[in-house]
């Protein structure tokens, strides 16, 4: 079972890499041509439809993203990475669960497109997820907590890139370490910054009880473009998304994956 689970985890990292490479590529093209029409994750997936066997590729991405979701659940619920039982470990495991939940909508979008269910739209996943949470008991509080989790997760990701903490679980090949390391660090820092901005949008949506205020990558890029020196920062953020896509591929190839076994499952779910 562990080997199969490890395969799913690596396919998941690769699928996430494809999404971010497409996302960053679209944003970079927009930056080069002087535009500010940022694309969201759904738009990145839609671009696969124009390729030969596009629906098959989307189906593969959807399966990969489901593998990524299962791996993040294993990290959060089964402590697959073996993090310490302290505040830092708890935050990391909660972040894994939030990541799993956020990627469900992306995986469903990819599956829907693969089955001919439309091409999606920018930001829809974030609005759908926020609307669903707001409909639950204590919805605004739940959405606010989720937003704080996203913000903290983004800041942690920035720290992992800046401090090179990510390398604890990735054994980069010596022949390519000189150029892979800065790519990974830059990608983590850039994506973490955008993630913190997205968390701010979601927090505002919780305060106003308005799911349409929640934004995704597209809205975060638009926000960056509106800042002083915005076009330059926008281009830098686009490059960062491409770098994060490359980092995800590096994870698929070189990350340590401690796939959970039956013993882990029994510890997490008594009676299994």
Wavefront OBJ file of the C-alpha trace (Angstrom):
o trace
v 0.000 0.000 0.000
v 2.802 2.405 0.869
v 4.381 2.214 -2.593
v 1.045 2.967 -4.248
v 0.494 5.873 -1.870
v 3.937 7.260 -2.616
v 3.173 7.090 -6.335
v -0.057 9.032 -5.769
v 1.817 11.663 -3.749
v 4.446 12.144 -6.449
v 1.816 12.311 -9.188
v 0.066 14.914 -7.048
v 3.130 17.127 -6.796
v 3.649 16.783 -10.545
v 0.021 17.729 -11.273
v 0.297 20.784 -9.047
v 3.477 21.671 -10.909
v 1.646 21.527 -14.245
v -1.079 23.859 -12.940
v 1.407 26.441 -11.643
v 3.642 26.275 -14.709
v 0.589 27.023 -16.853
v -0.641 29.676 -14.434
v 2.718 31.411 -14.265
v 3.199 31.114 -18.012
v -0.127 32.802 -18.730
v 0.611 35.584 -16.249
v 4.125 36.036 -17.642
v 2.761 36.316 -21.171
v 0.346 38.976 -19.950
v 3.190 40.851 -18.234
v 5.418 40.765 -21.340
v 2.636 42.121 -23.533
v 1.889 44.880 -21.042
v -1.447 43.523 -19.845
v -2.871 43.034 -16.383
v -5.568 40.461 -17.108
v -4.390 37.804 -14.690
v -5.681 34.301 -15.160
v -6.866 31.966 -12.440
v -6.301 28.273 -11.880
v -9.387 27.348 -13.906
v -8.088 29.365 -16.849
v -4.759 27.579 -16.618
v -6.547 24.255 -16.783
v -8.674 25.491 -19.681
v -5.526 26.154 -21.697
v -4.927 22.390 -21.770
v -8.128 21.932 -23.775
v -6.471 23.542 -26.795
v -3.730 20.894 -26.841
v -3.937 17.535 -28.629
v -5.570 15.007 -26.300
v -6.353 17.937 -24.007
v -9.173 16.182 -22.182
v -6.962 13.181 -21.485
v -4.307 15.520 -20.087
v -6.926 17.202 -17.901
v -8.065 13.793 -16.674
v -4.477 12.940 -15.738
v -4.129 16.271 -13.899
v -7.401 15.618 -12.045
v -6.197 12.161 -10.946
v -2.858 13.643 -9.911
v -4.568 16.367 -7.877
v -6.675 13.737 -6.106
v -3.435 11.978 -5.218
v -2.101 15.273 -3.873
v -5.263 15.727 -1.776
v -4.898 12.236 -0.294
v -1.262 12.935 0.532
v -2.094 16.226 2.239
v -4.802 14.457 4.249
v -2.237 11.832 5.261
v 0.119 14.601 6.367
v -2.599 16.286 8.404
v -4.476 13.311 9.857
v -1.847 10.559 9.960
v 1.224 12.772 10.483
v 2.865 11.062 7.498
v 5.850 13.416 7.705
v 6.416 12.618 11.367
v 6.413 16.233 12.560
v 6.838 16.960 16.263
v 3.814 17.289 18.557
v 4.404 20.986 19.185
v 2.863 24.250 17.992
v 4.902 24.278 14.787
v 3.930 20.704 13.958
v 0.258 21.404 14.713
v 0.233 24.460 12.435
v 1.863 22.431 9.678
v -0.709 19.643 9.948
v -3.622 22.087 9.958
v -2.099 23.759 6.907
v -2.010 20.386 5.158
v -5.722 19.900 5.815
v -6.554 23.385 4.528
v -4.478 22.695 1.416
v -6.348 19.430 0.869
v -9.694 21.188 1.103
v -8.653 24.008 -1.217
v -7.440 21.587 -3.888
v -10.703 19.605 -3.907
v -12.389 22.340 -5.949
v -9.456 22.498 -8.361
v -9.488 18.717 -8.836
v -13.243 18.745 -9.423
v -12.835 21.561 -11.939
v -10.195 19.594 -13.846
v -12.359 16.460 -13.779
v -15.389 18.404 -14.971
v -13.451 19.872 -17.895
v -12.050 16.469 -18.796
v -15.594 15.105 -18.932
v -16.790 18.017 -21.057
v -18.391 20.020 -18.270
v -17.196 23.465 -19.372
v -14.062 25.546 -19.072
v -14.476 27.058 -15.630
v -13.660 30.607 -14.670
v -11.155 32.591 -12.713
v -11.690 32.735 -9.014
v -14.734 30.458 -9.075
v -13.205 27.836 -6.835
v -12.395 30.311 -4.080
v -15.904 31.791 -4.212
v -17.518 28.336 -4.212
v -15.430 27.181 -1.247
v -16.120 30.390 0.687
v -19.852 30.230 -0.087
v -19.988 26.623 1.108
v -18.254 27.464 4.384
v -20.497 30.469 4.985
v -23.552 28.222 4.693
v -22.353 26.020 7.554
v -23.137 26.674 11.247
v -20.871 29.479 12.469
v -19.908 29.937 8.800
v -18.243 33.387 9.081
v -16.125 32.159 11.989
v -15.119 29.027 10.075
v -14.215 31.079 7.016
v -12.273 33.531 9.173
v -10.286 30.704 10.754
v -9.623 29.226 7.315
v -8.433 32.642 6.115
v -6.036 32.974 9.050
v -4.758 29.485 8.251
v -4.112 30.511 4.644
v -2.284 33.664 5.753
v -0.116 31.761 8.224
v 0.512 29.074 5.606
v 1.647 31.701 3.140
v 4.020 33.296 5.640
v 5.418 29.878 6.586
v 6.015 29.172 2.902
v 7.889 32.451 2.521
v 10.037 31.524 5.528
v 10.755 28.062 4.111
v 12.008 29.653 0.914
v 14.032 32.439 2.516
v 15.598 30.215 5.190
v 16.016 27.233 2.831
v 14.099 25.123 5.327
v 12.408 23.316 2.417
v 15.663 21.424 1.771
v 15.169 19.310 4.913
v 12.919 16.952 2.969
v 14.315 17.352 -0.548
v 17.626 15.874 -1.625
v 18.579 17.938 -4.660
v 21.005 16.240 -7.048
v 24.481 17.710 -6.614
v 24.893 18.296 -10.345
v 21.868 20.618 -10.482
v 21.747 22.022 -6.942
v 23.395 25.342 -7.873
v 20.477 26.432 -10.079
v 17.624 24.361 -8.621
v 18.054 25.788 -5.113
v 17.452 29.466 -6.042
v 14.502 28.455 -8.244
v 12.899 26.560 -5.359
v 13.541 29.338 -2.858
v 12.207 32.049 -5.161
v 9.130 30.003 -6.063
v 8.266 29.350 -2.418
v 8.709 32.996 -1.421
v 6.635 34.285 -4.346
v 3.807 31.808 -3.951
v 3.758 32.270 -0.179
v 3.377 36.034 -0.610
v 0.470 35.579 -3.029
v -1.078 33.016 -0.666
v -0.991 35.523 2.195
v -2.719 38.092 -0.033
v -5.390 35.512 -0.930
v -5.883 34.855 2.788
v -6.500 38.564 3.264
v -9.220 38.479 0.601
v -10.867 35.467 2.259
v -10.684 37.150 5.683
v -12.448 40.198 4.233
v -15.097 37.882 2.752
v -15.638 36.401 6.224
v -16.040 39.841 7.819
v -18.496 41.007 5.155
v -20.210 37.595 4.840
v -19.764 37.991 1.070
v -18.183 34.997 -0.706
v -17.720 37.051 -3.870
v -15.083 39.075 -1.991
v -12.886 35.980 -1.749
v -10.162 35.973 -4.367
v -7.677 33.559 -5.822
v -4.385 33.816 -7.662
v -5.876 36.045 -10.379
v -7.148 38.577 -7.854
v -3.857 38.476 -5.924
v -1.939 39.223 -9.143
v -4.337 42.060 -9.950
v -3.689 43.481 -6.465
v 0.073 43.291 -7.027
v -0.303 45.030 -10.397
v -2.105 47.953 -8.712
v 0.800 48.605 -6.313
v 3.573 51.140 -6.980
v 5.914 49.665 -9.605
v 3.042 47.252 -10.195
v 3.961 46.036 -13.712
v 7.441 45.056 -12.524
v 6.093 43.363 -9.392
v 3.449 41.619 -11.510
v 6.136 40.216 -13.807
v 8.195 39.149 -10.796
v 5.157 37.388 -9.283
v 4.489 35.641 -12.610
v 8.076 34.380 -12.690
v 7.608 33.254 -9.099
v 4.600 31.142 -10.064
v 6.621 29.489 -12.831
v 9.393 28.857 -10.289
v 6.870 27.362 -7.854
v 5.647 25.059 -10.606
v 9.240 23.945 -11.128
v 9.605 23.473 -7.355
v 6.531 21.210 -7.373
v 8.108 19.084 -10.102
v 11.289 18.919 -7.989
v 9.150 17.676 -5.090
v 7.637 15.003 -7.328
v 11.120 13.760 -8.187
v 13.218 14.232 -5.063
v 11.001 14.776 -1.987
v 11.098 12.276 0.868
v 7.638 10.697 0.947
v 6.949 8.635 4.074
v 3.804 6.945 2.807
v 1.450 5.866 5.629
v 0.832 2.176 6.210
v -1.831 0.199 8.026
v -0.146 0.818 11.384
v -0.505 4.589 10.872
v -4.150 4.150 9.905
v -4.859 2.040 12.991
v -3.284 4.660 15.253
v -5.360 7.405 13.659
v -8.641 5.468 13.513
v -9.036 3.059 16.458
v -10.850 -0.122 15.575
v -9.584 -0.327 11.970
l 1 2 3 4 5 6 7 8 9 10 11 12 13 14 15 16 17 18 19 20 21 22 23 24 25 26 27 28 29 30 31 32 33 34 35 36 37 38 39 40 41 42 43 44 45 46 47 48 49 50 51 52 53 54 55 56 57 58 59 60 61 62 63 64 65 66 67 68 69 70 71 72 73 74 75 76 77 78 79 80 81 82 83 84 85 86 87 88 89 90 91 92 93 94 95 96 97 98 99 100 101 102 103 104 105 106 107 108 109 110 111 112 113 114 115 116 117 118 119 120 121 122 123 124 125 126 127 128 129 130 131 132 133 134 135 136 137 138 139 140 141 142 143 144 145 146 147 148 149 150 151 152 153 154 155 156 157 158 159 160 161 162 163 164 165 166 167 168 169 170 171 172 173 174 175 176 177 178 179 180 181 182 183 184 185 186 187 188 189 190 191 192 193 194 195 196 197 198 199 200 201 202 203 204 205 206 207 208 209 210 211 212 213 214 215 216 217 218 219 220 221 222 223 224 225 226 227 228 229 230 231 232 233 234 235 236 237 238 239 240 241 242 243 244 245 246 247 248 249 250 251 252 253 254 255 256 257 258 259 260 261 262 263 264 265 266 267 268 269 270 271 272
